[in-house]
Amino acid sequence: MAVTSSDTGAVPPLSEQAAQEIESRLISLQRSQADKELPLPLPNSRFWELVTQLTQRIEIEMDEARRKEGWNTKTDLIRKRMRTIRWAIGSLTQHRLNGFARLATMRTLLQREGNAPEPNWEQHGPAERAFYESVCRSIEIFQKDIDWDTLQNGITTPIIEVSNSGIAPLTDFIQEENNEQAIPTTSSQEDLDPPPEFHIDEAWDDDEQSQASTVPEGFRRIRMLQDLPEPILGPDDTPVNLSIGDVHVCPILLAGALIGGGMAEPADL
């Protein structure tokens, strides 16, 4: 069944000049966003709506050319154009959503308002704002579930000091020791026994288990593939600079953002 402009809604179709301008801005923004960690401003707040109209126009054009001329060089060029545009849309969307997730993590989880200002939503789409705010809410739920304040600030309950008034003087122990005779103990007998059998495989398994147990629940071990331009806060609130090859244990959400952005890889034991 043929696709016509009336099937796509009440929005008037784009002119050829407008379609070419939107396509050019889409490709340019995709190239610029690919190497940026945070989302760049859109050409205008209706950018994604205009991109949708662009794809609809090309679909109608390809369908009409196929019905009139069949599959020939012209229809093949239109199909390749559509494939390039859809690839650019997918790449741009992936990098922008990763950027919004990273921005939400920096502001909500790491509380870095200075290095991560609130986005100017006049320069971004309404759907992107809804995604960003949903990530912020998810991070707040995550913080509550793992008791983030205790992990960062420690236990706030005061420590009760134990009085030493009931401890006997040291001289009492010295006097008792002088009155005792040297009695062979079981520990000295154990020193004379040959050491138990030691297997390398068992030692290796114990070492792996001890390393795996060092990663607390709610955290993940990652290896950096790029230098992180900004330090992150360590467990003791000390800024930590991460470089290529560094292995670090960080919250699952932050690890997911770094891995999704191509800046790190899993280093699970």
C-alpha positions in Angstrom: 0.0 0.0 0.0 1.4 3.4 -1.0 2.4 6.0 1.6 1.0 9.5 1.0 1.4 12.8 2.8 -2.2 12.5 4.1 -1.3 9.3 5.9 1.5 10.9 8.0 -0.8 13.4 9.8 -1.9 17.0 9.5 1.7 18.4 9.5 2.5 19.8 6.1 5.3 18.1 4.2 8.8 19.6 4.1 10.1 21.3 1.0 13.1 19.8 -0.7 15.3 22.8 0.6 14.1 22.4 4.1 14.6 18.6 4.0 18.2 19.1 2.8 18.9 21.6 5.6 17.5 19.3 8.3 19.5 16.4 6.9 22.7 18.5 6.9 22.2 19.6 10.5 21.5 16.0 11.6 24.7 14.7 10.1 26.7 17.6 11.5 25.3 17.2 15.0 25.9 13.4 14.9 29.6 14.0 14.1 30.0 16.7 16.8 28.2 14.7 19.5 30.2 11.5 18.9 33.3 12.7 20.9 31.4 14.7 23.6 30.6 13.4 27.0 27.6 15.7 27.6 24.7 16.4 25.3 25.2 19.4 22.9 22.4 21.9 22.3 20.0 21.0 19.5 19.6 23.4 16.5 16.1 24.1 17.9 13.6 22.5 20.4 11.6 21.0 17.5 14.6 19.3 16.0 13.4 15.7 16.6 9.9 16.6 15.2 11.6 18.0 12.0 13.8 14.8 11.7 10.6 12.7 11.8 9.1 14.8 9.0 12.3 14.3 7.1 12.1 10.6 7.3 8.4 10.6 6.3 9.2 12.8 3.3 11.9 10.5 2.0 9.7 7.4 2.5 7.0 9.0 0.4 9.5 10.0 -2.2 10.9 6.5 -2.4 7.5 4.8 -2.6 6.3 7.1 -5.4 9.5 6.6 -7.4 9.2 2.8 -7.0 5.6 2.8 -8.1 6.4 5.0 -11.2 9.8 3.7 -12.2 10.4 0.5 -10.3 13.7 -0.4 -8.7 16.4 1.6 -10.6 19.3 3.8 -9.8 17.1 6.6 -8.5 15.2 4.5 -6.0 18.5 2.8 -4.9 20.0 6.2 -4.2 17.0 7.2 -2.2 17.1 4.0 -0.2 20.9 4.6 0.6 20.1 8.1 1.7 17.4 6.8 4.1 19.8 4.2 5.4 22.4 6.9 6.2 19.9 9.2 7.9 18.6 6.3 10.1 22.1 5.4 11.1 22.9 9.0 12.0 19.6 9.2 14.1 20.6 6.0 16.0 24.2 7.1 16.6 23.1 10.6 17.8 20.4 9.2 20.0 22.8 6.8 21.7 25.4 9.4 22.5 22.9 12.0 23.7 21.1 9.5 26.0 24.5 8.4 27.4 25.3 12.1 27.9 22.1 12.8 29.8 22.6 9.7 32.0 26.1 10.9 32.8 24.9 14.4 33.6 22.2 13.0 35.9 24.8 10.8 37.6 27.2 13.8 38.1 24.5 16.0 39.5 22.4 13.6 41.6 24.8 10.8 42.7 28.2 12.7 42.8 26.7 16.1 43.5 28.9 18.1 41.1 26.7 21.0 40.3 29.7 23.2 39.5 31.1 20.8 36.8 27.6 19.7 35.6 25.2 22.6 35.4 21.5 22.1 34.9 20.7 21.8 31.2 19.0 24.7 29.4 15.9 22.9 28.3 15.2 25.5 25.5 18.1 23.9 23.7 17.0 20.3 24.1 13.9 18.3 23.2 11.0 17.6 25.6 11.5 13.9 25.3 15.1 14.3 26.3 14.1 16.2 29.4 11.6 13.5 30.4 14.4 10.9 30.0 16.8 13.0 32.1 14.3 13.5 34.9 13.4 9.8 35.0 17.1 8.9 35.4 17.5 11.4 38.2 14.5 9.8 40.0 16.0 6.3 39.4 19.3 7.4 40.9 17.5 8.8 44.0 15.8 5.4 44.5 19.1 3.7 44.1 20.7 5.9 46.7 17.9 5.1 49.2 18.1 1.3 48.5 21.9 1.1 49.2 21.9 3.7 52.0 24.1 6.1 50.1 24.5 8.6 52.9 26.0 5.9 55.2 28.3 4.7 52.4 29.6 8.3 51.9 29.5 9.8 55.4 29.8 6.7 57.6 27.7 5.8 60.7 26.5 8.8 62.6 25.7 6.9 65.8 28.1 8.0 68.6 30.6 5.4 69.8 30.2 4.4 73.4 33.5 4.5 75.3 34.1 1.5 77.7 35.5 2.4 81.1 38.7 0.5 82.1 38.0 0.8 85.8 37.4 -2.9 86.1 40.7 -4.1 84.7 43.2 -5.6 87.1 46.7 -4.0 87.6 49.5 -5.3 85.4 51.5 -6.3 88.5 48.9 -9.0 89.3 49.5 -10.7 86.0 53.3 -10.5 86.5 53.1 -12.1 89.9 50.9 -15.0 88.7 53.2 -15.6 85.8 56.2 -16.0 88.1 54.3 -18.6 90.2 53.4 -20.7 87.3 55.6 -23.5 86.0 56.5 -23.9 82.4 53.9 -26.4 81.0 54.1 -27.6 77.5 51.2 -26.2 75.4 49.4 -27.6 72.5 50.7 -24.8 70.3 54.3 -25.9 70.9 53.3 -29.4 70.0 51.7 -28.2 66.8 55.0 -26.4 65.9 56.7 -29.8 65.9 54.2 -31.5 63.6 54.9 -31.5 59.9 52.9 -28.8 57.9 49.7 -30.0 56.2 49.6 -30.7 52.5 49.4 -27.6 50.4 47.8 -27.6 46.9 48.4 -24.8 44.5 44.9 -25.1 43.0 43.3 -24.7 46.4 45.3 -21.6 47.1 44.3 -20.1 43.7 40.6 -20.7 44.5 40.9 -19.1 47.9 42.6 -16.1 46.3 39.9 -15.7 43.7 37.2 -15.9 46.4 38.9 -13.3 48.5 39.2 -10.9 45.6 35.6 -11.4 44.6 34.5 -10.7 48.1 36.1 -7.2 48.0 33.4 -5.9 45.6 30.5 -4.9 47.7 26.9 -5.5 46.7 25.6 -2.7 44.5 29.0 -2.0 43.0 30.9 -3.2 39.9 34.5 -3.6 39.0 35.5 -1.8 35.7 38.7 -1.1 33.7 39.1 2.3 32.1 39.4 2.5 28.3 39.8 6.3 28.3 41.1 9.0 30.6 38.2 10.5 32.6 38.5 14.3 32.3 36.9 14.9 35.7 37.8 13.0 39.0 35.1 11.0 40.7 34.6 10.8 44.5 36.1 7.6 46.1 34.5 5.8 49.1 36.3 8.2 51.5 35.1 11.3 49.7 38.6 11.8 48.2 38.6 12.8 44.4 40.0 9.9 42.3 41.4 10.5 38.8 40.9 7.6 36.5 43.2 7.0 33.5 43.4 4.3 30.8 44.1 0.9 32.3 43.0 1.8 35.8 40.7 -0.7 37.6 38.2 0.8 39.9 35.1 -0.4 41.9 32.2 2.0 41.6 28.4 2.0 41.9 26.6 -0.1 39.3 24.8 2.9 37.8 28.0 4.9 37.3 29.7 1.8 36.0 26.9 1.3 33.5 27.1 4.9 32.3 30.9 4.6 31.8 30.6 1.3 30.0 27.7 2.5 27.9 29.7 5.6 26.9 32.6 3.5 25.7 34.9 4.9 28.4 35.3 1.6 30.4 34.8 -2.1 30.2 33.7 -4.7 32.7 36.4 -6.1 34.8 34.4 -8.6 36.8 36.3 -11.3 38.6 
